[in-house]
Amino acid sequence: MRVIPALLTLALLGLTACASDLDTAPAPVTVRPGAITAWEAWKADENAAWSKNEFAILKIDDAVYLNEGETAWLDTRRQKMLEYKWTLGVPRGRHFKVTFANGTATVVNGKKETFTLDKMQRVSVAPGIDVRFALTQVNPGVSGLRVMVYNQGHPLAKNFHGLEHFPYNPDAVVEAAFEASPSPEGVDFQTSRGWLKRINRVGYASFTLMGKPAKLGMFSDESDPKKVKQISAFFLDELSGKETYGVGRYLDIEVNGLPERLTIDFNRAYNPNCARSPHYNCPYATEKLPVALRAGEKIPPKH
C-alpha cells in the first residue's frame, strides 16, 4: 500500500525537476520586427555599391594618391579592353593631368581648372569615363588627394555575382554599454598600402556576444564628440582567415553624438573595400572577438 504514494512522490519530483529545467532554459532569441527586411535592404545597397551604382567600386580602373605638390597624368593601356591608368611620369602627347597643391586640385584637360576640396569633385574625360577626387589621409593626420578614374564598361562590375553573407543570426544582435573617451584619441592603423592611417577612438562598447563578454573600440573621423554621426568598429573573430576576411571586418553604427547605450548588429559586418579592390587604403583590424562569428559578410573568393 505504500508503493502508490511513493510512485506519486517520484512523479511529483519529476514534474518539479522538469519545471525547474524549463525555468533555467535560455529563452529563445526573438527577431525584432522588420529586422530581416531591413537587413535584406542593407545587403542590396552593399551589392549596388560594388557594381551597379554610377561610381561603383568595381568600376574603378585605377587610383593614385598625391602628396602636396605632386602631379599625376592619365594614360591608357590596352588589355582585353581599353583601360586607364595613372602615372607620375609625363607621358607623350596631350593628356589629362591633376596637381595637388595648397589644398586645391588643378586639372588640365584641354583647359586648366582649379577645384576646391570641400567635397568630392568630378570631371568627365570621355563618354563613360570620369575622374573623381577628394581629400584623404596619406600619412597620420596629413591630407593628400585621392584620384580615381571610373570606367562604366569595366568587366569586373559587369561580371560581379554579388557578396556572400551568413544567414541572418539573431544571436549576433547585442545591446552594448558605451563608455566615451574623455577626449578623442588618435590611433594609427597599419593599412593595406603599407601606410599608417590615424582614426579617432571615441570610446568603447562593452557587451555579451553569444555568451561571452566582449569589448570593442569605437572610432570616428570626427574629432568633436558632439558632431559624431557615425561610429565604426574594426574587428577580427575566431573565423578570420578561414570563413571571414583575414584582416578583419568593419561595422558602422549611425548615432547622434556619443550615446550611453547602443545596439550592435553584427549581421551588418562587412569586408573593407580592399577585400576586392586594390585601389583603396584600408586599416587592418587589431581587436579580436572571442567567438566564431558566423554573421555578416563571408570571406571573399580567392582569399
C-alpha positions in Angstrom: 0.0 0.0 0.0 3.0 2.3 0.4 4.0 1.8 -3.2 1.4 4.1 -4.7 2.3 7.1 -2.6 5.9 6.5 -3.3 5.2 6.5 -7.0 3.2 9.7 -6.7 6.0 11.3 -4.9 8.5 10.3 -7.6 6.2 11.6 -10.3 5.8 14.9 -8.5 9.5 15.2 -8.1 10.0 14.5 -11.8 7.4 17.2 -12.7 9.2 19.6 -10.4 12.5 18.9 -12.0 11.1 19.4 -15.5 9.6 22.7 -14.4 12.9 23.7 -12.9 14.7 22.8 -16.2 12.1 24.9 -18.1 12.8 27.8 -15.7 16.5 27.7 -16.3 16.4 27.0 -20.1 17.6 30.0 -22.1 14.7 32.0 -23.7 14.5 31.7 -27.4 16.1 34.6 -29.3 13.4 36.6 -31.0 14.0 38.6 -34.2 13.0 42.2 -34.0 10.0 43.2 -36.3 11.3 44.3 -39.6 14.9 43.3 -38.8 15.3 40.8 -41.7 13.6 43.1 -44.2 16.0 45.9 -43.2 18.9 43.5 -43.4 18.0 42.4 -46.9 17.7 46.1 -48.0 21.2 46.7 -46.5 22.6 43.8 -48.5 21.1 45.1 -51.7 22.7 48.5 -51.0 26.1 46.8 -50.3 25.9 45.0 -53.6 24.9 48.1 -55.6 27.9 49.9 -54.1 30.2 47.3 -55.7 28.8 47.0 -59.2 25.6 48.9 -60.0 26.0 52.4 -58.7 27.3 55.1 -61.1 30.6 55.2 -59.2 30.7 51.6 -58.0 33.9 50.2 -56.5 34.4 47.7 -59.3 34.2 50.4 -62.0 37.5 51.9 -60.9 40.2 51.4 -63.5 43.0 53.0 -61.4 43.7 55.2 -58.4 46.5 57.5 -57.4 47.3 59.2 -54.0 49.0 62.5 -54.3 51.1 64.3 -51.7 51.5 68.1 -51.6 53.0 69.4 -54.9 52.6 66.1 -56.8 51.1 65.7 -60.3 49.6 62.6 -62.0 48.9 62.1 -65.7 46.1 59.9 -67.0 47.3 57.4 -69.6 45.7 54.4 -71.4 46.6 50.8 -71.8 45.2 48.1 -74.0 44.3 44.8 -72.4 41.1 43.0 -73.0 39.6 46.4 -73.3 40.9 50.0 -73.2 41.8 50.8 -69.6 43.0 54.0 -68.0 45.9 54.2 -65.6 47.7 57.0 -63.6 51.4 57.8 -64.0 53.6 60.2 -62.1 55.9 60.5 -65.1 55.0 62.7 -68.1 53.6 60.6 -71.0 53.9 61.6 -74.6 51.2 63.7 -76.2 48.4 65.6 -74.6 46.8 64.1 -71.5 44.6 64.7 -68.6 46.6 65.7 -65.6 45.8 66.7 -62.0 48.0 68.5 -59.5 47.5 68.8 -55.7 48.9 71.9 -54.1 47.9 74.3 -51.4 44.7 72.4 -50.5 43.3 72.6 -54.1 43.3 70.4 -57.2 44.3 71.8 -60.5 43.1 69.8 -63.6 44.3 70.3 -67.1 42.1 68.6 -69.7 42.3 70.8 -72.8 41.7 73.7 -70.4 43.0 74.5 -66.9 40.6 74.5 -63.9 41.2 74.7 -60.2 38.9 72.9 -57.7 38.3 73.5 -54.0 38.2 70.2 -52.0 35.4 70.8 -49.5 33.5 68.0 -51.3 34.1 65.2 -53.8 34.8 66.6 -57.3 34.1 65.1 -60.7 35.5 65.7 -64.2 34.4 63.9 -67.4 37.2 62.6 -69.5 35.3 60.8 -72.3 31.9 59.1 -72.6 31.6 56.6 -69.8 35.0 57.7 -68.3 35.0 60.0 -65.3 37.7 61.2 -62.8 36.7 61.8 -59.1 38.9 63.2 -56.5 38.8 64.3 -52.8 41.0 64.8 -49.8 42.1 61.7 -48.0 44.7 60.8 -45.4 48.1 59.8 -46.8 50.1 60.0 -43.5 48.9 60.1 -39.9 47.0 63.4 -39.7 48.2 64.6 -43.1 45.8 65.0 -46.0 46.6 64.2 -49.7 44.5 63.8 -52.8 42.9 60.5 -53.8 42.1 60.5 -57.5 40.2 57.7 -59.2 39.2 57.0 -62.8 35.9 55.2 -63.3 35.0 53.2 -66.4 31.3 52.4 -66.8 32.2 49.5 -69.0 34.5 47.8 -66.6 34.2 44.0 -66.9 34.6 43.4 -63.1 31.4 45.3 -62.4 29.5 43.7 -65.3 30.5 40.2 -64.2 30.0 40.7 -60.4 27.8 38.0 -58.9 27.2 39.5 -55.5 28.6 39.4 -52.0 28.2 36.3 -49.8 26.7 36.6 -46.3 26.0 34.2 -43.5 22.3 33.6 -42.8 20.7 36.2 -40.6 21.7 35.4 -37.0 19.5 37.0 -34.2 22.2 36.0 -31.6 24.5 38.5 -33.4 22.4 41.5 -32.3 23.5 42.8 -28.9 22.9 45.7 -26.6 26.1 47.4 -25.5 27.1 49.9 -22.9 29.1 52.7 -24.4 31.9 54.4 -22.5 33.0 57.7 -24.2 36.7 58.6 -24.1 37.5 61.8 -22.1 38.7 63.2 -25.5 39.1 61.5 -28.9 42.4 59.6 -29.1 44.1 59.3 -32.5 45.1 55.6 -33.2 47.4 54.8 -36.0 46.4 51.7 -38.0 48.6 49.7 -40.4 46.8 49.8 -43.8 46.6 47.7 -47.0 49.0 50.1 -48.8 51.7 49.7 -46.1 51.0 53.2 -44.7 49.6 54.3 -41.4 46.2 55.8 -41.0 45.1 57.8 -37.9 41.5 57.4 -36.8 39.9 58.9 -33.6 38.9 56.4 -30.9 35.9 58.0 -29.3 35.1 55.3 -26.8 34.5 51.6 -26.1 31.4 49.4 -26.4 31.0 46.5 -23.8 28.6 43.7 -24.4 28.0 40.0 -24.2 28.1 38.2 -27.6 27.0 34.5 -27.8 27.5 34.1 -24.0 31.0 35.7 -23.9 31.9 39.2 -22.6 33.5 41.4 -25.3 34.7 44.9 -25.7 35.5 46.9 -28.9 36.9 50.3 -29.5 34.7 52.6 -31.5 36.1 55.1 -34.0 35.2 58.2 -35.9 36.8 60.5 -38.4 35.2 63.4 -36.4 37.2 64.9 -33.6 34.3 66.8 -32.0 32.2 64.3 -29.9 29.1 66.5 -30.4 29.3 66.2 -34.2 29.8 62.5 -34.4 27.1 61.0 -36.7 28.7 57.5 -37.2 31.0 55.3 -35.2 32.8 52.3 -36.6 34.5 49.2 -35.3 37.3 47.1 -36.9 37.5 43.6 -35.6 38.7 40.0 -36.1 37.0 36.9 -34.8 37.8 33.2 -34.4 37.0 32.5 -38.1 39.2 35.3 -39.5 41.3 33.9 -42.4 39.0 30.8 -42.7 35.4 31.8 -43.1 35.7 35.5 -42.6 38.1 38.0 -44.1 41.7 37.6 -42.8 42.5 41.2 -41.9 39.1 41.8 -40.2 35.7 43.2 -40.9 34.1 46.6 -40.3 30.8 47.7 -38.7 29.2 51.1 -38.9 26.6 52.5 -36.5 24.6 55.7 -37.0 24.5 57.9 -33.9 23.6 61.5 -33.0 26.5 62.4 -30.7 28.0 59.8 -28.4 25.4 57.6 -26.8 25.4 55.8 -23.4 24.0 52.6 -24.9 23.8 51.3 -28.4 22.5 48.3 -30.4 25.2 46.5 -32.4 24.0 44.2 -35.2 26.9 42.1 -36.4 24.8 40.8 -39.2 25.8 44.0 -40.9 29.5 43.4 -40.6 31.2 43.9 -43.9 34.6 43.5 -45.6 36.7 46.5 -46.3 36.9 47.7 -49.9 40.4 46.3 -50.2 39.0 42.8 -50.0 38.1 43.0 -53.7 39.8 46.2 -54.9 43.5 47.3 -54.9 42.5 51.0 -55.2 41.8 51.8 -51.5 43.8 52.4 -48.3 42.1 50.2 -45.7 43.1 49.9 -42.0 43.7 46.5 -40.6 41.8 45.4 -37.6 43.7 44.7 -34.4 40.9 43.8 -31.9 39.5 40.2 -31.8 36.2 39.0 -30.7 36.3 35.8 -28.6 33.7 34.0 -30.8 33.3 32.2 -34.1 31.1 34.9 -35.6 29.0 33.4 -38.4 27.2 36.6 -39.1 27.7 39.4 -41.7 29.8 39.1 -44.8 31.8 36.0 -45.6 35.4 35.8 -46.8 35.6 36.8 -50.5 36.7 34.3 -53.2 40.5 33.8 -53.6 41.4 34.7 -50.0 
